[in-house]
Amino acid sequence: MAERRRIVPYFLLGPGTVWLLLFFVVPLFYMGYLSLESGIVGSLSFSWNWGNYSDALSLYDTQFLRSFLYSGLATLICLLVSYPLAYTIAFRAGRWRNALLFAVVAPFFTTYLIRTLAWETILSDQSPAVDALRLIGLVPADGHVLATGSAVIAGLVYNFLPFMILPIYASLEQIDQRLIEAAKDLYASSRAAFWRVTLPLSAPGIVAGTLLTFIPASGDYVNAQFLGSAGNQMIGNVIQSLYKTQLDYPAAAALSFVLMAIIMAVVLIYIRFAGSEALMGEDKL
Amino acid sequence: MRGAWRWLREHAVNIVAALVVVYMLIPIAVILVFSFNDPAGKYNFTWVGFTLSHWGNAFGIPELNSALLTSLKLALLATLVSTAIGTLMALALVRHQFHGRRAANLLIVVPMATPEIVMGASLLSFFIILGAPGLGFQTLLIAHVMFCISFVVVVVRSRLIGFDRNLEEAARDLGANSFETFRLVTLPLIMPGILGGALLAFALSIDDFVISNFNSGTTVTFPLYIYGAAQRGIPVEVNVIAMILFGVTVLAMGFTVWQQRRAEKLSEARPEQEAALPIPAGAAEAA
C-alpha cells in the first residue's frame, strides 16, 4: 500500500508533465537550434551561426528598446491606476464588490482583437473621445491619437489592466484588518498606516501584477499593429513578420530567444529584490 | 470651496477607481453600440445610423460561421483535455509528497511567465523542423492544450487547498472505499474549481490569437478571421457575434459562481469549521 501511494503522484503528474515537456520545453530547444542555422528556406543547415544573433540585435535594436519602453511605461501606468481600484474593491466597495470585480474581468469575455479594434474606433480622428481630449488641451487642435506611441501604450494598459488589478486585489483582500486597526491604535495616521502596513503587506500582489503585465506586454504586437504606425513597431511585430511573411526563420528564432532571455533576466533580477513567493505560489501549499 | 476640496481629497481613491472602471467598460460599450451601426462603406469605424439588420443576419456570413465553428470545436477539445490533465496535476501537487515537486511547480509556472509570441514561435520552429504533423487543427489543439494546462492547475489547486480533508475521512469511516470517496465526496466538492478551470481554459482558447497565428497553417479560427478581415474591413456581424459570446460567457460565469456558493454551503454544514474555510476565488488566483 505504501509502495503504491508513492508512485500515485507520478501517475497523476504524468500526462501534464509529458505534454508540457514535449510541447513547451522541447520546442524551445528546437527554436535554439533553428536560430543557429544558416541559409534560406528550403536549404537551411545547422552551422552554429551566431551571426544570426548579432545581426538580429544590430538590425532591430530600436524595436527592442521600444518594446521595453512601451511595456515598462504601460506596466507603471497599470500599477498606478490599478492600486486605487483594487483598494476600493477590497476595502470600500461593500455590496458593490462583486459588480466591480465583474467590471474588471468583463473585458476577458470579449475577444482580444475586437477589444483592440474598438480602441481603433475610440481613438480615431473623428471620435468624440479625441475631440474631448482636444478640448481640454491634452491633444493639439489638429493632433492625432491613433497611430502614435501613446495609442499603443493606452491599448497595452487597457488589455493588461486586469492582470494587475486581480493579484493586487487578492493580496489586499487577504490582509488581516486587525493589523491596520492595531497601527491606528498605536497612533499611526491613516496615511502612515497605509504606507507602513497596508502597502508592504500587498507587495506580493504588486510583484505578481507587474510581472503578469510586463511579460505579455513586452511580447505583444497586436496593439502596435492596430493602434500604432510603422514608427511604433515593437519586437513582436518584427518576429511575427520574419516568421510569417519573410520566412527568415533563423533571424526570427534568434530574436525570439533574445526576447525571452531579456525577459527572464528582468524577471530574475526583479524576483531577487521582491521575493519569489508571489510568482511561485509555494507558500500556499 | 474648501468643503469641495476636502470632499475631493477624501474620495480621490474612489474617483480614480470609478474612472478606471469606465475605462475598462468603454470598449465593450463601443462594440455593442457599433453592432447596431449601419456603416456606409466597408469600415465600421464611424457611426452612421441604427439598424437591427446585422443582428438578424448574425450567422449569415459562411466564412465567419466556419471560423466560429472551428474555434468552438477547438476550445471544447482543448478545454476537455487540459482540464482533465490539469486536475490530475493539481491533485498530485496538493495531495501528495514526492520528489521533484519544485521542478513540477516550475514546469507549470514558466509557461505562464513566457510571452505568447515566444511560445508560438518555438512551437512553430518545432513543427517546421519536424515537418510533421502539417500545420492545422491538430497543431492548434496541441498548442491550446499546452497553454491552458497551467491555468487549470492554478485554479483547481486553489480550490483543493481550501478543502476539508476530514470530510473524506468521515466517508471512509462510514465504509466507502477510495474510489467511492473520490466520486461521492471529493469530486462534488472540488467540482466548482474544476468548472472554474475549464471555463478559464475555454475563454483562453477561444480568444487566443498570437499562438494560433503561428501554428494554424490554413485553418481559420474566430480571432484569425477577425485579423484577416481587419485589413479589408470587418463585417458588423463580428461585433454581433462578439456580443453573443459575451452574453454566453457571462451566463456561464454566473453559473459557476452559483455552483461555488452552493458547494461552500455544503461544506459549511459543520458550523465549527466555518471560520477555517478560506476559499480563494479561482478567477483572481489564475489571473
Chai-1 contact restraints between the chains, C-beta under 6 A:
chainA,res_idxA,chainB,res_idxB,connection_type,confidence,min_distance_angstrom,max_distance_angstrom,comment,restraint_id
A,P9,B,A92,contact,1.0,0.0,6.0,A-B,restraint_1
A,P9,B,H96,contact,1.0,0.0,6.0,A-B,restraint_2
A,P9,B,F98,contact,1.0,0.0,6.0,A-B,restraint_3
A,L12,B,L88,contact,1.0,0.0,6.0,A-B,restraint_4
A,L12,B,L91,contact,1.0,0.0,6.0,A-B,restraint_5
A,L12,B,A92,contact,1.0,0.0,6.0,A-B,restraint_6
A,L13,B,M89,contact,1.0,0.0,6.0,A-B,restraint_7
A,L13,B,A92,contact,1.0,0.0,6.0,A-B,restraint_8
A,L13,B,A104,contact,1.0,0.0,6.0,A-B,restraint_9
A,P15,B,I85,contact,1.0,0.0,6.0,A-B,restraint_10
A,G16,B,I85,contact,1.0,0.0,6.0,A-B,restraint_11
A,G16,B,M89,contact,1.0,0.0,6.0,A-B,restraint_12
A,G16,B,I149,contact,1.0,0.0,6.0,A-B,restraint_13
A,L20,B,L107,contact,1.0,0.0,6.0,A-B,restraint_14
A,F23,B,I142,contact,1.0,0.0,6.0,A-B,restraint_15
A,F23,B,M146,contact,1.0,0.0,6.0,A-B,restraint_16
A,F24,B,P111,contact,1.0,0.0,6.0,A-B,restraint_17
A,F24,B,M146,contact,1.0,0.0,6.0,A-B,restraint_18
A,P27,B,S122,contact,1.0,0.0,6.0,A-B,restraint_19
A,P27,B,L123,contact,1.0,0.0,6.0,A-B,restraint_20
A,P27,B,F126,contact,1.0,0.0,6.0,A-B,restraint_21
A,L28,B,S122,contact,1.0,0.0,6.0,A-B,restraint_22
A,Y30,B,S125,contact,1.0,0.0,6.0,A-B,restraint_23
A,Y30,B,F126,contact,1.0,0.0,6.0,A-B,restraint_24
A,Y30,B,I129,contact,1.0,0.0,6.0,A-B,restraint_25
A,M31,B,S122,contact,1.0,0.0,6.0,A-B,restraint_26
A,M31,B,S125,contact,1.0,0.0,6.0,A-B,restraint_27
A,L34,B,S125,contact,1.0,0.0,6.0,A-B,restraint_28
A,V81,B,V20,contact,1.0,0.0,6.0,A-B,restraint_29
A,P84,B,V13,contact,1.0,0.0,6.0,A-B,restraint_30
A,P84,B,V16,contact,1.0,0.0,6.0,A-B,restraint_31
A,P84,B,A17,contact,1.0,0.0,6.0,A-B,restraint_32
A,L85,B,A17,contact,1.0,0.0,6.0,A-B,restraint_33
A,L85,B,V20,contact,1.0,0.0,6.0,A-B,restraint_34
A,T88,B,V13,contact,1.0,0.0,6.0,A-B,restraint_35
A,T88,B,N14,contact,1.0,0.0,6.0,A-B,restraint_36
A,T88,B,A17,contact,1.0,0.0,6.0,A-B,restraint_37
A,A103,B,V21,contact,1.0,0.0,6.0,A-B,restraint_38
A,A103,B,M24,contact,1.0,0.0,6.0,A-B,restraint_39
A,A103,B,L25,contact,1.0,0.0,6.0,A-B,restraint_40
A,P107,B,M24,contact,1.0,0.0,6.0,A-B,restraint_41
A,F109,B,F246,contact,1.0,0.0,6.0,A-B,restraint_42
A,F109,B,T249,contact,1.0,0.0,6.0,A-B,restraint_43
A,T110,B,I28,contact,1.0,0.0,6.0,A-B,restraint_44
A,T110,B,A242,contact,1.0,0.0,6.0,A-B,restraint_45
A,T110,B,F246,contact,1.0,0.0,6.0,A-B,restraint_46
A,T111,B,D207,contact,1.0,0.0,6.0,A-B,restraint_47
A,T111,B,P223,contact,1.0,0.0,6.0,A-B,restraint_48
A,T111,B,A242,contact,1.0,0.0,6.0,A-B,restraint_49
A,Y112,B,D207,contact,1.0,0.0,6.0,A-B,restraint_50
A,Y112,B,F209,contact,1.0,0.0,6.0,A-B,restraint_51
A,L113,B,F209,contact,1.0,0.0,6.0,A-B,restraint_52
A,L113,B,P223,contact,1.0,0.0,6.0,A-B,restraint_53
A,L113,B,I226,contact,1.0,0.0,6.0,A-B,restraint_54
A,I114,B,I31,contact,1.0,0.0,6.0,A-B,restraint_55
A,I114,B,A242,contact,1.0,0.0,6.0,A-B,restraint_56
A,R115,B,P27,contact,1.0,0.0,6.0,A-B,restraint_57
A,A118,B,P27,contact,1.0,0.0,6.0,A-B,restraint_58
A,A118,B,V30,contact,1.0,0.0,6.0,A-B,restraint_59
A,A118,B,I31,contact,1.0,0.0,6.0,A-B,restraint_60
A,T121,B,V30,contact,1.0,0.0,6.0,A-B,restraint_61
A,T121,B,F45,contact,1.0,0.0,6.0,A-B,restraint_62
A,I122,B,V30,contact,1.0,0.0,6.0,A-B,restraint_63
A,S124,B,F45,contact,1.0,0.0,6.0,A-B,restraint_64
A,Q126,B,T46,contact,1.0,0.0,6.0,A-B,restraint_65
A,F163,B,A287,contact,1.0,0.0,6.0,A-B,restraint_66
A,L166,B,A284,contact,1.0,0.0,6.0,A-B,restraint_67
A,L166,B,A287,contact,1.0,0.0,6.0,A-B,restraint_68
A,A170,B,A284,contact,1.0,0.0,6.0,A-B,restraint_69
A,I215,B,A113,contact,1.0,0.0,6.0,A-B,restraint_70
A,I215,B,P115,contact,1.0,0.0,6.0,A-B,restraint_71
A,P216,B,P115,contact,1.0,0.0,6.0,A-B,restraint_72
A,G219,B,P115,contact,1.0,0.0,6.0,A-B,restraint_73
A,G219,B,I117,contact,1.0,0.0,6.0,A-B,restraint_74
A,G236,B,I117,contact,1.0,0.0,6.0,A-B,restraint_75
A,I239,B,I117,contact,1.0,0.0,6.0,A-B,restraint_76
A,A253,B,S125,contact,1.0,0.0,6.0,A-B,restraint_77
A,S256,B,V118,contact,1.0,0.0,6.0,A-B,restraint_78
A,S256,B,A121,contact,1.0,0.0,6.0,A-B,restraint_79
A,M260,B,V118,contact,1.0,0.0,6.0,A-B,restraint_80
A,K284,B,I161,contact,1.0,0.0,6.0,A-B,restraint_81
